[in-house]
Amino acid sequence: MSVQALSNSLAENIGELKSLFRECDDITYRSFTTASDTEGYIIYSYFLADSQFISQTILPNLFSLNLPSEQSFWGKAITTQLPFVPESVYTQWSDITLEILAGHTLILLEGINEGYIANTAKVEARSIEKPETETVIRGPLEAFAEEIGPNLAIIRSRFKDPKLKINTLILGQESRTTVTLIYLEGVIQTEVLEEVRRRLTSTNLRSVQESGYLMEFLSEDTWSPFPLIQSTERPDRTIAALTEGRAAILVEGSPFALLLPTVLWHFFHAPDDYFQNYLISSVIRLLRYLSYLIAISLPALYLIGTVFHPQLLPLRFLLSLTIARERVPIPTILEIITMLITLDIFREATLRLPRTIGPAIGIVGALVMGEAAVSAGIISPIMVIVVALTAVATFAIPNEDLRGTARMSSYFLVLVSSFLGLYGFLLGTSAILLHVSSLESIGVPYLSPVSNFHWKEWSDIFVRAPWSTLKRKPQRIQSELSSPRRRK
């Protein structure tokens, strides 16, 4: 910008705006004359502002505006006679351009170095729809949308307490994206809140178009495949996280909220765990943990049992494996890697194809190719069963980020097991456990409260205890965050 502040000359101000918004055909300039013969302009974006409101409300009021002869009283007259103009005034071009590009209308008058902003933003938001990535059998069927206003309205309507605080930030050097930090005062740890604010304000991105842009800045370890920030499109899960002493971050243009701090166990919990009988929820939750173990270890265990330590298998089972593999020309390790890669290709293709044909193509393609490969003797039937069971176990994990981690861990264990057999598997598993135990999320140990042996806090980790036990859930989770370790 050549000039930082407005001048008293209307012509100079319009010239500065036209210089700032050169080649911006959507910026509209409309002149007017008040009832007291004062020249003025309104400036707005044609696509972002409500043109009908401007023509039917703003302009008629400006034409009938009576300004006193003393300019020092103009501000009072404007805010009194124009109900759509707030009392705040703007004198810096940086603030004014941000308001215009947010859909608001700038009002300039001859003789004063102040601008007035009228809220004319035209918000085009899609209606509230069902969650796409976090479906439930029982529970609320609403999800966040891209517009941040309706998302905040849902949270406010669900949690009617003044302790719910909403802080607004502007991130992105060029995109100037609205980001909100939401928390419960008195519930979230002060140290955690300060650390979240510090990391948000230290973000130096040129553009922030989705909440995923901020995840690396908020994470402790950007090189870890394990997700350190939880994302959700469900308002009920967001509110539950707030009551546990966690913070939520919403980004304009993103239907996903970020929840932090996050521990590993959060990714195994589903929203409907709390909407049905606690015994059923506990069994299902244990099945999720079992599914994760199967997803990361089954291919490696199959490799160990068939190549390195067949003596560990029952004789009849070993004979069946030998007969099934007698026509297969490729080594077992190559067979496993090929099938896992093929599975991931099918999964990715199913996600990227149109929703109406994607699942059908994926299922038919897998069946046809699997049957053809077995008939041709390229792949053994037992290998197809192992990969299918691995895929089903992966889909039982309720979080997409953790499913990606499970696939990477599976490849890693297969590779180390292909060199050292069972010893490689144990070393690989130990390496994963050591890595996970060293992680932190906003200073909170990733495996807490299990790693610090807080036994009383385990009632909602591996199983879901009755509500009579969980009635002090916010305090229990708060004690988990009571000693965050500062990042060195």
C-alpha positions as CSV (number, residue, x, y, z in Angstrom):
1,M,0.0,0.0,0.0
2,S,1.3,3.4,-0.9
3,V,-0.8,5.1,1.8
4,Q,-1.6,3.6,5.2
5,A,-4.4,5.9,6.4
6,L,-7.4,7.7,4.8
7,S,-7.2,11.3,3.9
8,N,-9.8,14.1,4.0
9,S,-10.1,14.2,0.2
10,L,-12.7,11.9,-1.2
11,A,-11.0,11.8,-4.6
12,E,-7.7,10.7,-3.0
13,N,-9.4,8.0,-1.1
14,I,-11.2,6.7,-4.2
15,G,-8.0,6.8,-6.1
16,E,-6.2,4.8,-3.4
17,L,-9.0,2.2,-3.4
18,K,-8.9,1.8,-7.2
19,S,-5.1,1.4,-6.9
20,L,-5.5,-1.3,-4.3
21,F,-8.3,-3.1,-6.2
22,R,-7.0,-2.6,-9.7
23,E,-8.2,-5.3,-12.1
24,C,-10.8,-6.4,-9.5
25,D,-14.0,-6.2,-11.6
26,D,-16.2,-7.2,-8.7
27,I,-15.4,-4.1,-6.7
28,T,-18.3,-1.6,-7.2
29,Y,-18.1,2.1,-6.7
30,R,-21.4,4.1,-6.4
31,S,-21.5,7.8,-5.7
32,F,-24.3,9.6,-3.8
33,T,-25.1,13.0,-2.4
34,T,-26.6,13.5,1.0
35,A,-29.5,15.8,1.9
36,S,-26.9,18.3,3.1
37,D,-25.1,18.3,-0.3
38,T,-22.1,16.3,0.9
39,E,-20.5,14.0,-1.7
40,G,-19.8,10.4,-0.9
41,Y,-19.2,6.9,-2.2
42,I,-20.1,3.4,-1.2
43,I,-17.7,0.6,-2.2
44,Y,-18.4,-3.1,-2.0
45,S,-17.9,-6.4,-3.7
46,Y,-20.7,-7.2,-6.1
47,F,-20.4,-11.0,-5.5
48,L,-20.0,-10.9,-1.7
49,A,-22.4,-8.1,-0.7
50,D,-26.2,-8.1,-0.6
51,S,-26.9,-5.7,-3.6
52,Q,-30.6,-5.7,-2.8
53,F,-30.1,-4.5,0.8
54,I,-27.7,-1.8,-0.5
55,S,-30.1,-0.5,-3.1
56,Q,-33.3,-0.6,-0.9
57,T,-31.9,0.3,2.5
58,I,-28.4,1.9,2.5
59,L,-28.7,4.2,-0.5
60,P,-32.1,5.7,0.4
61,N,-30.8,6.4,3.9
62,L,-27.7,8.0,2.6
63,F,-29.7,10.3,0.2
64,S,-31.7,11.5,3.2
65,L,-28.8,11.9,5.5
66,N,-28.6,15.3,7.1
67,L,-25.2,16.3,8.4
68,P,-24.5,19.2,10.7
69,S,-22.3,22.1,9.6
70,E,-19.7,21.2,12.3
71,Q,-17.7,18.2,11.0
72,S,-16.9,17.1,14.6
73,F,-20.5,16.1,15.0
74,W,-20.7,14.1,11.7
75,G,-19.9,10.8,13.4
76,K,-22.7,11.1,15.9
77,A,-25.1,12.1,13.1
78,I,-24.1,9.1,10.9
79,T,-24.5,6.5,13.6
80,T,-27.8,8.0,14.7
81,Q,-29.4,8.4,11.3
82,L,-28.0,5.2,9.8
83,P,-29.0,2.3,12.0
84,F,-27.1,-0.2,9.9
85,V,-23.7,1.5,10.7
86,P,-22.0,0.6,14.0
87,E,-20.3,3.3,16.1
88,S,-16.8,2.1,15.2
89,V,-14.9,3.9,12.5
90,Y,-12.0,2.8,10.2
91,T,-9.0,4.9,9.4
92,Q,-6.5,2.3,8.1
93,W,-6.6,0.9,4.6
94,S,-5.5,-2.5,5.8
95,D,-8.6,-2.8,8.0
96,I,-10.9,-1.4,5.3
97,T,-9.8,-3.8,2.6
98,L,-10.3,-6.7,4.9
99,E,-13.9,-5.6,5.6
100,I,-14.7,-5.1,1.9
101,L,-13.4,-8.5,1.0
102,A,-15.5,-10.0,3.8
103,G,-18.6,-8.7,2.0
104,H,-19.2,-5.5,3.9
105,T,-19.8,-2.0,2.4
106,L,-17.5,1.0,2.9
107,I,-19.1,4.5,3.2
108,L,-16.8,7.4,2.5
109,L,-17.7,11.1,2.7
110,E,-15.9,14.2,1.5
111,G,-14.0,16.2,4.1
112,I,-13.4,13.4,6.7
113,N,-10.6,10.9,7.0
114,E,-12.8,8.2,8.4
115,G,-14.7,5.3,6.8
116,Y,-17.9,3.6,8.0
117,I,-18.7,0.0,7.4
118,A,-22.2,-1.5,6.9
119,N,-22.7,-5.2,7.4
120,T,-23.9,-6.3,4.0
121,A,-22.2,-9.7,3.8
122,K,-24.3,-12.2,1.8
123,V,-23.6,-15.6,3.3
124,E,-24.3,-18.6,1.0
125,A,-24.2,-21.6,3.3
126,R,-25.3,-25.2,2.7
127,S,-27.9,-26.6,5.0
128,I,-27.0,-28.9,7.9
129,E,-26.5,-32.4,6.6
130,K,-25.6,-35.8,8.0
131,P,-22.0,-36.6,8.9
132,E,-20.2,-38.3,6.0
133,T,-17.1,-39.6,7.8
134,E,-18.5,-40.3,11.3
135,T,-21.7,-42.1,10.9
136,V,-23.5,-43.4,14.0
137,I,-26.3,-45.9,14.6
138,R,-27.9,-43.7,17.3
139,G,-27.3,-40.1,18.0
140,P,-27.5,-36.6,16.5
141,L,-27.5,-36.6,12.7
142,E,-26.0,-33.2,12.0
143,A,-22.6,-32.1,10.9
144,F,-20.6,-28.9,10.6
145,A,-20.8,-26.9,7.4
146,E,-18.1,-24.7,5.7
147,E,-19.5,-21.4,7.1
148,I,-18.2,-20.7,10.5
149,G,-21.2,-18.7,11.7
150,P,-23.7,-21.6,11.6
151,N,-21.1,-23.9,13.2
152,L,-20.7,-21.6,16.1
153,A,-24.5,-21.2,16.4
154,I,-24.9,-25.0,16.7
155,I,-22.3,-25.1,19.5
156,R,-23.9,-22.1,21.3
157,S,-27.3,-23.6,21.1
158,R,-26.1,-27.0,22.5
159,F,-24.1,-25.5,25.4
160,K,-25.9,-22.6,27.0
161,D,-23.3,-21.5,29.5
162,P,-21.3,-18.2,29.6
163,K,-18.2,-20.2,30.4
164,L,-18.1,-21.2,26.8
165,K,-15.6,-18.8,25.3
166,I,-15.1,-18.1,21.6
167,N,-11.9,-16.2,20.6
168,T,-11.5,-15.0,17.0
169,L,-8.2,-14.8,15.1
170,I,-7.3,-13.9,11.6
171,L,-4.7,-16.3,10.1
172,G,-3.1,-16.4,6.7
173,Q,-1.0,-13.5,5.4
174,E,-3.0,-13.3,2.2
175,S,-6.2,-15.3,2.7
176,R,-7.0,-13.5,6.0
177,T,-9.0,-16.5,7.2
178,T,-11.2,-16.3,10.2
179,V,-10.2,-18.9,12.9
180,T,-12.0,-19.4,16.2
181,L,-10.6,-20.9,19.4
182,I,-13.3,-22.4,21.6
183,Y,-12.9,-23.6,25.2
184,L,-14.6,-23.8,28.6
185,E,-13.3,-21.3,31.0
186,G,-12.4,-22.9,34.3
187,V,-12.3,-26.4,32.8
188,I,-9.4,-26.2,30.3
189,Q,-5.9,-26.0,31.9
190,T,-4.4,-22.5,31.6
191,E,-1.1,-23.8,30.5
192,V,-2.7,-25.8,27.7
193,L,-4.8,-22.8,26.6
194,E,-1.8,-20.5,26.5
195,E,0.2,-23.1,24.5
196,V,-2.6,-23.5,21.9
197,R,-2.8,-19.7,21.5
198,R,0.9,-19.4,21.1
199,R,1.0,-22.0,18.3
200,L,-1.9,-20.5,16.5
201,T,-0.5,-17.0,16.6
202,S,2.9,-18.3,15.4
203,T,1.4,-19.7,12.3
204,N,3.0,-18.0,9.3
205,L,1.1,-19.5,6.4
206,R,0.3,-17.4,3.3
207,S,-3.1,-19.0,3.0
208,V,-5.3,-21.1,5.4
209,Q,-8.1,-22.8,3.4
210,E,-8.8,-25.8,5.7
211,S,-8.3,-26.8,9.3
212,G,-5.8,-29.4,8.1
213,Y,-3.4,-26.5,7.3
214,L,-3.0,-25.9,11.0
215,M,-2.5,-29.4,12.2
216,E,1.3,-29.4,11.6
217,F,1.7,-26.2,13.5
218,L,-0.3,-27.5,16.4
219,S,1.4,-30.9,16.6
220,E,4.4,-31.7,18.7
221,D,6.1,-34.0,16.2
222,T,5.4,-33.4,12.5
223,W,7.4,-36.5,11.6
224,S,5.2,-38.9,13.4
225,P,2.6,-40.9,11.4
226,F,0.4,-41.0,14.5
227,P,-2.3,-38.2,14.6
228,L,-1.6,-35.8,17.5
229,I,-4.7,-33.6,16.7
230,Q,-8.2,-35.1,16.4
231,S,-10.5,-33.8,13.7
232,T,-14.3,-34.2,13.7
233,E,-17.3,-33.0,11.8
234,R,-19.7,-33.7,14.6
235,P,-20.9,-30.9,16.9
236,D,-21.8,-33.4,19.7
237,R,-18.3,-34.8,19.8
238,T,-16.9,-31.2,19.8
239,I,-19.0,-30.2,22.8
240,A,-18.1,-33.4,24.6
241,A,-14.4,-32.6,24.1
242,L,-14.9,-29.1,25.5
243,T,-16.4,-30.5,28.7
244,E,-13.3,-32.7,29.0
245,G,-11.0,-29.7,29.2
246,R,-10.0,-29.7,25.6
247,A,-10.0,-26.9,23.1
248,A,-11.7,-26.8,19.7
249,I,-10.6,-24.9,16.6
250,L,-12.9,-24.0,13.7
251,V,-11.7,-22.5,10.4
252,E,-13.8,-20.6,7.9
253,G,-14.3,-22.8,4.9
254,S,-13.7,-26.1,6.7
255,P,-16.5,-28.5,8.0
256,F,-14.0,-30.1,10.4
257,A,-13.1,-29.0,13.9
258,L,-9.7,-29.7,15.5
259,L,-9.8,-31.0,19.0
260,L,-6.7,-30.8,21.3
261,P,-4.9,-32.0,23.3
262,T,-5.5,-35.5,22.0
263,V,-4.4,-38.9,23.4
264,L,-4.3,-42.2,21.5
265,W,-7.4,-43.5,23.1
266,H,-9.6,-40.7,21.8
267,F,-9.3,-42.3,18.3
268,F,-10.9,-45.5,19.4
269,H,-14.0,-43.8,20.9
270,A,-17.1,-43.4,18.8
271,P,-19.9,-40.9,19.5
272,D,-22.6,-43.6,19.9
273,D,-20.6,-45.3,22.6
274,Y,-22.4,-42.9,25.0
275,F,-25.9,-43.3,23.4
276,Q,-26.4,-47.0,24.1
277,N,-26.0,-49.6,26.8
278,Y,-22.6,-49.3,28.4
279,L,-22.0,-53.1,28.3
280,I,-22.6,-53.2,24.6
281,S,-20.4,-50.1,24.1
282,S,-17.6,-51.7,26.1
283,V,-17.6,-54.9,24.0
284,I,-17.7,-52.9,20.8
285,R,-14.8,-50.7,22.0
286,L,-12.7,-53.7,22.9
287,L,-13.4,-55.1,19.4
288,R,-12.0,-51.8,17.9
289,Y,-8.8,-52.3,19.9
290,L,-8.6,-55.9,18.7
291,S,-9.3,-54.8,15.1
292,Y,-6.4,-52.3,15.3
293,L,-4.0,-55.0,16.5
294,I,-5.2,-57.3,13.7
295,A,-4.8,-54.6,11.1
296,I,-1.2,-53.8,11.9
297,S,0.1,-57.3,12.8
298,L,-1.8,-60.0,10.8
299,P,0.2,-59.8,7.5
300,A,3.5,-59.9,9.5
301,L,2.4,-62.8,11.6
302,Y,1.3,-64.7,8.4
303,L,4.8,-64.1,7.0
304,I,6.4,-65.3,10.2
305,G,4.3,-68.4,10.4
306,T,4.8,-69.5,6.8
307,V,8.4,-68.6,6.2
308,F,10.4,-68.3,9.4
309,H,8.7,-70.3,12.1
310,P,6.4,-72.9,10.6
311,Q,7.0,-75.1,13.6
312,L,4.8,-72.8,15.7
313,L,1.7,-73.7,13.6
314,P,-0.5,-76.8,14.1
315,L,0.5,-79.6,11.6
316,R,-2.9,-79.7,9.8
317,F,-3.0,-76.0,9.4
318,L,0.6,-76.0,8.1
319,L,-0.3,-78.7,5.6
320,S,-3.2,-76.6,4.3
321,L,-1.0,-73.6,3.9
322,T,1.6,-75.7,2.0
323,I,-0.9,-77.1,-0.3
324,A,-2.5,-73.7,-1.0
325,R,0.9,-72.2,-1.8
326,E,2.4,-75.0,-3.9
327,R,1.4,-73.4,-7.2
328,V,2.4,-69.8,-6.2
329,P,5.6,-68.8,-8.1
330,I,6.5,-65.7,-6.1
331,P,8.0,-65.5,-2.5
332,T,5.7,-64.9,0.4
333,I,7.1,-61.5,1.2
334,L,6.5,-60.3,-2.3
335,E,3.0,-61.8,-2.3
336,I,2.1,-59.9,0.9
337,I,3.5,-56.6,-0.3
338,T,1.8,-56.9,-3.6
339,M,-1.6,-57.7,-2.0
340,L,-1.3,-54.9,0.5
341,I,-0.4,-52.3,-2.2
342,T,-3.3,-53.6,-4.4
343,L,-5.7,-53.2,-1.4
344,D,-4.6,-49.6,-0.9
345,I,-5.0,-48.9,-4.6
346,F,-8.5,-50.2,-4.5
347,R,-9.3,-48.2,-1.4
348,E,-8.0,-45.0,-2.9
349,A,-9.8,-45.6,-6.2
350,T,-13.1,-46.3,-4.3
351,L,-12.7,-43.0,-2.5
352,R,-11.9,-40.9,-5.6
353,L,-14.6,-42.3,-7.9
354,P,-18.1,-40.8,-7.9
355,R,-20.1,-41.9,-4.9
356,T,-22.7,-43.6,-6.9
357,I,-20.3,-46.1,-8.6
358,G,-17.3,-46.1,-6.3
359,P,-18.3,-48.8,-3.9
360,A,-19.6,-51.0,-6.7
361,I,-16.5,-50.7,-8.7
362,G,-14.3,-51.4,-5.7
363,I,-16.2,-54.6,-4.6
364,V,-16.5,-56.0,-8.1
365,G,-12.9,-55.2,-9.0
366,A,-11.6,-56.8,-5.8
367,L,-13.7,-60.0,-6.3
368,V,-12.9,-60.4,-10.0
369,M,-9.1,-59.7,-9.6
370,G,-8.9,-61.8,-6.5
371,E,-10.6,-64.8,-8.1
372,A,-8.6,-64.4,-11.3
373,A,-5.3,-64.2,-9.3
374,V,-6.1,-67.3,-7.3
375,S,-7.2,-69.3,-10.4
376,A,-4.0,-68.3,-12.2
377,G,-1.9,-69.5,-9.3
378,I,-0.4,-66.1,-8.7
379,I,-1.8,-65.6,-5.2
380,S,-2.7,-68.3,-2.7
381,P,-6.3,-68.4,-1.3
382,I,-5.1,-68.0,2.3
383,M,-3.3,-64.8,1.3
384,V,-6.6,-63.4,0.0
385,I,-8.3,-64.3,3.3
386,V,-5.5,-62.6,5.3
387,V,-5.7,-59.4,3.3
388,A,-9.5,-59.3,3.4
389,L,-9.4,-59.8,7.2
390,T,-6.8,-57.0,7.4
391,A,-9.0,-54.7,5.3
392,V,-12.1,-55.4,7.4
393,A,-10.2,-54.9,10.6
394,T,-8.9,-51.6,9.3
395,F,-12.4,-50.4,8.5
396,A,-13.5,-51.1,12.0
397,I,-11.2,-48.4,13.3
398,P,-13.5,-45.3,13.8
399,N,-11.0,-42.7,12.7
400,E,-9.5,-42.2,9.2
401,D,-6.2,-40.7,10.5
402,L,-5.6,-43.8,12.7
403,R,-6.5,-46.1,9.8
404,G,-3.7,-44.5,7.8
405,T,-1.4,-45.1,10.7
406,A,-2.4,-48.7,10.9
407,R,-1.6,-49.2,7.2
408,M,1.9,-47.7,7.6
409,S,2.5,-49.8,10.8
410,S,1.5,-52.9,8.9
411,Y,4.0,-52.2,6.1
412,F,6.7,-51.5,8.7
413,L,6.2,-54.7,10.6
414,V,6.1,-56.8,7.4
415,L,9.4,-55.3,6.3
416,V,11.3,-55.9,9.6
417,S,9.8,-59.4,9.9
418,S,11.0,-60.3,6.4
419,F,14.6,-59.8,7.7
420,L,14.5,-61.2,11.2
421,G,11.3,-63.2,11.5
422,L,9.7,-63.2,14.9
423,Y,12.6,-61.2,16.4
424,G,12.1,-58.5,13.8
425,F,8.4,-58.4,14.6
426,L,9.1,-58.0,18.3
427,L,11.7,-55.3,17.6
428,G,9.4,-53.5,15.3
429,T,6.5,-53.6,17.8
430,S,8.9,-52.4,20.5
431,A,10.0,-49.5,18.2
432,I,6.4,-48.5,17.6
433,L,5.6,-48.6,21.3
434,L,8.7,-46.5,22.2
435,H,7.8,-44.0,19.6
436,V,4.2,-43.7,20.7
437,S,5.2,-43.4,24.4
438,S,7.5,-40.5,23.5
439,L,4.8,-38.4,21.8
440,E,3.0,-35.5,23.3
441,S,0.0,-33.4,22.3
442,I,0.2,-29.8,23.6
443,G,2.4,-31.1,26.4
444,V,0.1,-34.0,27.3
445,P,1.6,-37.5,27.1
446,Y,0.1,-39.4,24.2
447,L,-0.6,-42.6,26.2
448,S,-2.0,-40.9,29.3
449,P,-3.7,-41.8,31.6
450,V,-2.4,-45.3,31.0
451,S,1.3,-44.4,30.9
452,N,1.2,-42.6,34.2
453,F,-0.9,-45.4,35.9
454,H,-3.9,-43.2,36.9
455,W,-6.1,-46.3,37.5
456,K,-9.2,-44.4,38.4
457,E,-9.2,-42.7,35.0
458,W,-9.4,-45.9,33.1
459,S,-13.2,-46.2,33.3
460,D,-13.5,-44.6,29.9
461,I,-10.4,-45.8,28.1
462,F,-10.7,-49.5,27.2
463,V,-14.4,-49.9,28.2
464,R,-17.2,-47.5,28.8
465,A,-18.3,-47.3,32.4
466,P,-21.9,-46.5,33.4
467,W,-23.0,-42.9,33.5
468,S,-23.2,-43.0,37.3
469,T,-19.4,-43.5,37.2
470,L,-18.8,-41.0,34.5
471,K,-20.8,-38.2,36.0
472,R,-17.5,-36.5,37.1
473,K,-16.0,-37.0,33.6
474,P,-14.8,-33.3,33.1
475,Q,-12.9,-33.3,36.4
476,R,-11.3,-36.7,35.6
477,I,-10.1,-35.6,32.2
478,Q,-9.0,-32.3,33.7
479,S,-6.7,-34.1,36.1
480,E,-5.2,-35.9,33.1
481,L,-4.1,-32.5,31.8
482,S,-3.0,-31.1,35.1
483,S,0.7,-31.4,34.5
484,P,1.4,-30.5,30.8
485,R,5.1,-30.6,30.0
486,R,6.5,-27.6,28.3
487,R,7.9,-28.1,24.8
488,K,11.6,-27.6,24.9
